[in-house]
Amino acid sequence: MPAAVKWAALVLATGFVAQFGKMLAEYVVKRYRERHASSNTPQAARPSGETTGGAERRAASSPFEGAAVPPVDSKIEKKMRKARYKANKKSRDR
């Protein structure tokens, strides 16, 4: 069997295995998200008596307590604030 045919078969087999590996990874991530989605539901959506207690502890020890800047709700706002900060800093340094 010529070497080119062997290489072509090897490349095809590698692609086949990689595709199934990708599908398996997507399946595992989907199952993980489905399993953990129920633990991320809001407190009001849970039946009474079912609490996690973790949210209360995290809220009590928030890194933003006493901070001058309130926490940012979205990535876009954070990026815009960072860009303004950099622009102000750059103009002060000159």
C-alpha positions as CSV (number, residue, x, y, z in Angstrom):
1,M,0.0,0.0,0.0
2,P,1.5,3.4,-1.0
3,A,2.5,5.8,1.8
4,A,0.1,8.5,0.5
5,V,-2.9,6.2,0.9
6,K,-1.8,5.3,4.5
7,W,-1.5,9.0,5.3
8,A,-4.9,9.7,3.8
9,A,-6.5,6.9,5.8
10,L,-4.7,8.1,9.0
11,V,-6.0,11.7,8.5
12,L,-9.6,10.4,7.8
13,A,-9.5,8.2,10.9
14,T,-8.2,11.1,13.0
15,G,-11.0,13.4,11.8
16,F,-13.6,10.7,12.5
17,V,-12.3,10.2,16.1
18,A,-12.0,14.0,16.6
19,Q,-15.6,14.6,15.5
20,F,-17.0,12.0,17.9
21,G,-14.8,13.4,20.7
22,K,-16.3,16.8,20.0
23,M,-19.8,15.4,20.1
24,L,-19.0,13.6,23.4
25,A,-17.6,16.8,24.9
26,E,-20.8,18.8,23.9
27,Y,-23.0,16.0,25.3
28,V,-21.1,16.1,28.6
29,V,-21.3,19.9,28.9
30,K,-25.0,19.8,28.1
31,R,-25.6,17.2,30.8
32,Y,-23.6,19.2,33.3
33,R,-25.5,22.4,32.6
34,E,-28.9,20.6,32.8
35,R,-27.9,19.0,36.1
36,H,-26.7,22.3,37.6
37,A,-29.4,24.5,36.1
38,S,-31.8,23.4,38.9
39,S,-29.4,24.5,41.6
40,N,-29.1,28.0,39.9
41,T,-32.8,28.7,39.9
42,P,-33.9,31.9,41.8
43,Q,-35.0,31.5,45.4
44,A,-38.6,32.4,44.6
45,A,-38.9,29.6,42.0
46,R,-37.8,27.0,44.5
47,P,-40.4,25.2,46.7
48,S,-40.5,26.4,50.3
49,G,-38.0,24.8,52.6
50,E,-35.5,24.2,49.8
51,T,-32.6,26.6,50.3
52,T,-28.9,26.5,49.4
53,G,-27.6,29.0,52.0
54,G,-24.6,29.7,49.7
55,A,-26.1,32.8,48.2
56,E,-26.6,34.4,51.6
57,R,-23.0,33.7,52.6
58,R,-21.7,35.1,49.4
59,A,-23.8,38.2,49.7
60,A,-22.6,38.8,53.2
61,S,-18.9,38.7,52.2
62,S,-19.2,40.6,48.9
63,P,-15.9,42.0,47.7
64,F,-17.8,45.2,46.7
65,E,-18.8,46.1,50.3
66,G,-17.6,49.6,50.9
67,A,-16.2,49.9,47.4
68,A,-16.4,53.2,45.5
69,V,-17.6,51.6,42.3
70,P,-20.8,49.4,42.4
71,P,-20.6,46.0,40.7
72,V,-21.2,46.0,37.0
73,D,-24.1,44.0,35.6
74,S,-22.8,43.3,32.1
75,K,-19.5,42.8,30.4
76,I,-20.1,45.6,28.0
77,E,-20.5,48.2,30.8
78,K,-17.4,46.8,32.4
79,K,-15.4,47.1,29.1
80,M,-16.7,50.7,28.6
81,R,-15.8,51.7,32.1
82,K,-12.3,50.2,31.6
83,A,-11.8,52.0,28.3
84,R,-12.8,55.4,30.0
85,Y,-10.4,54.7,32.9
86,K,-7.6,54.0,30.5
87,A,-8.3,57.1,28.4
88,N,-8.4,59.2,31.5
89,K,-5.2,57.7,32.8
90,K,-3.5,58.2,29.5
91,S,-4.5,61.8,29.3
92,R,-3.2,62.5,32.8
93,D,0.1,60.8,32.1
94,R,0.9,63.2,29.2
